Amino acid sequence: MNACELINLLSEKGTEDLSTSLQWIKPIPEDGAALIEKIDMALNIVKFSQSRQAEYGGIKSSNNHLDSLIRLRSELKSILEKT
């Protein structure tokens, strides 16, 4: 499925999560499966970044980006499975 079609099927919360996550997944690929792969890569980067911050600074960073990416990936996978 095309990523644009997939994005158009997102719920209101999914659209908010996409907006929050854009800095991690821009440019958005044309293919829906490639979009999910890019979100998976972004999740790994955010998790790594948070672990490094905690390790070196002792700072507990916010999980907002991580939570948004997880919800977005879940909703996109659900839409793909239904089509």
Backbone hydrogen bonds, N-H to C=O, Kabsch-Sander energy under -0.5 kcal/mol:
donor,donor_aa,acceptor,acceptor_aa,energy
3,A,30,E,-3.6
6,L,2,N,-2.2
7,I,3,A,-2.8
8,N,4,C,-2.0
9,L,5,E,-0.8
9,L,6,L,-0.9
10,L,7,I,-1.5
15,T,11,S,-2.4
16,E,12,E,-2.0
17,D,13,K,-2.6
18,L,14,G,-2.2
19,S,15,T,-2.3
20,T,16,E,-2.4
21,S,17,D,-1.8
22,L,18,L,-1.0
22,L,19,S,-0.6
24,W,21,S,-2.1
25,I,21,S,-1.0
25,I,22,L,-0.6
26,K,22,L,-1.7
32,G,1,M,-3.0
35,L,31,D,-1.7
36,I,32,G,-1.9
37,E,33,A,-2.1
38,K,34,A,-2.3
39,I,35,L,-2.1
40,D,36,I,-2.3
41,M,37,E,-2.1
42,A,38,K,-2.3
43,L,39,I,-2.6
44,N,40,D,-2.0
45,I,41,M,-2.1
46,V,42,A,-2.8
47,K,43,L,-2.7
48,F,44,N,-2.4
49,S,45,I,-2.8
50,Q,46,V,-2.5
51,S,47,K,-2.2
52,R,48,F,-2.4
53,Q,49,S,-2.3
54,A,50,Q,-2.2
55,E,51,S,-2.2
56,Y,52,R,-2.6
57,G,53,Q,-2.5
58,G,53,Q,-0.7
58,G,54,A,-0.8
59,I,53,Q,-1.1
61,S,59,I,-0.9
67,D,63,N,-3.3
68,S,64,N,-2.4
69,L,65,H,-2.5
70,I,66,L,-2.3
71,R,67,D,-2.5
72,L,68,S,-2.6
73,R,69,L,-2.6
74,S,70,I,-2.3
75,E,71,R,-2.6
76,L,72,L,-2.6
77,K,73,R,-2.5
78,S,74,S,-2.1
79,I,75,E,-2.3
80,L,76,L,-2.4
81,E,77,K,-2.2
82,K,78,S,-1.4
83,T,79,I,-1.0
83,T,80,L,-0.5
